[in-house]
Amino acid sequence: MKLQFQGHDYQYAVEQSLLALFPQERPLYDPIAPEDRSWAQVSLIQEGPVWTARTLLRHGEKEAEGVSGETIPEDCGVYEAEREKQKIVKLSFFQAARAVTGVTPPWGALTGIRPGKLAARFLEEGRSEQETDRILRDTYFVSPQRRRMCIETARQGLSAAAALSPRDIALYIGIPFCPTRCAYCSFVSNSVEKSFALVEPYLQSLLSEVRSAGEMAARLGLRVRAFYMGGGTPTTLTAEQMDRLLTEVERSFDLSGCLEITIEAGRPDTISPEKLGVLKAHGTTRVSVNPQTMEDRVLQAIGRRHSAEDILRAMEDVRAARFDHVNMDLIAGLPEDSAEGFCRTLNTVLTLGADNITVHTLSLKKGSRITLENRAIPSPEEVGRMLDYSIDRLRNAGLAPYYLYRQKYMSGSFENTGWCVPGAEGLYNIYIMEELCSILSLGAGGSTKMVDARRGRIERVFNLKYPKEYIERPEKIQANQAAFAAFYGGAGECSAR
Ligand code: SF4
């Protein structure tokens, strides 16, 4: 769709709306010609304190106009004023798009990754849940189900935030190896078969990073509230390697204030009673087993080398190890899946003893095999049926949503939602999604986020992506740690107070 702006340059805001409302279209900036059948002219004008955004949009044979306005007082801060202007630009685009397509997406005019943040802001400003619900309905056209989920997850974020102190952080460790690469994955994970020789040197580098990061955290007076090990698949490490790693974490970090330890045991073909025993012995409170589907056809289509039967067996071992909490991840919209298949999967998973179930929507990531090979996937309508079923089914089973987020190129512009029985919330997930505290990430591909929640300041540094370069260039780790320490005022003054 050709886009033309007047009086503003909110390219990102308009492109996000375009992606959500016309997923097949991509933005173009060539001049609009009379014969063009897909374009939008988006203007923004000011009359005194009143700003008006107007979108004239053509799609096929239909043309429509959307108008949205806001009074922005002169004494309004720059950040706030920008936010309001972008909001009305998006709303005008949304209204015009809705008029030509006749479709209201589940998240209405909301395009951001974290819809809960908007609801949290309203609640923090003292608005009631009813008022917040009304704004989400009347201004943003969010569906009833999504409004409810949005407010519930916002409440979880606010209560997690209230329990955090300025020097509280979460610790993340990444193990970028998997048995095989899943078809939907664009993550920098190396298949263990191909990179077996790298696992031990990687672990050596990681142990050294754990030691220096632990010293830094102690020097800065930081308290680890949640520790999460993900990947990749951490349980590709042997029991002995995992034991060495967790022993080093305990030696290097003071985990006495740590409220949870989560280890992803994502692939059932990497789980053994021996490894689970090591996790348990090191105080792991939650394991996450991520089958994504219980349909053998779908498992095969996504490149897994295990069957649904293997997942059932692995879950027996997990139950026998008696962790406080167990999470299982599912994906709606995988190749070869159907609404019926997804419902069967969910119903089976609900019998396996998990108190957390995360329902993802397939996101078409650029480097994934599904995208590269242009594989057939269920339609957005079918994915919608899967998610509708999951929402009702999980609520009926006594679970509630506690965090949610959206991603670019997500099938049907839906969401990923973490559900749990009350009291089983994974704090790390809330911290990272709501950006409540710093996440100190160790290992290849990790991204360290430095958050000063009180000042609304967020900075990021990234570890080297690939295990080989991570091993060969330890100076990058030192540079990242220096940036992290500087964010907290180095060894002396505290900036995140
Ligand atoms: S298990 Fe996760 S990280 Fe590993 S290949 Fe599959 S999606 Fe990627």
Residues whose N, C-alpha, C, O or C-beta is under 5 A from the ligand:
A	BS01	SF4	C178 T180 R181 C182 C185 F187 S189 G231 G232 G266
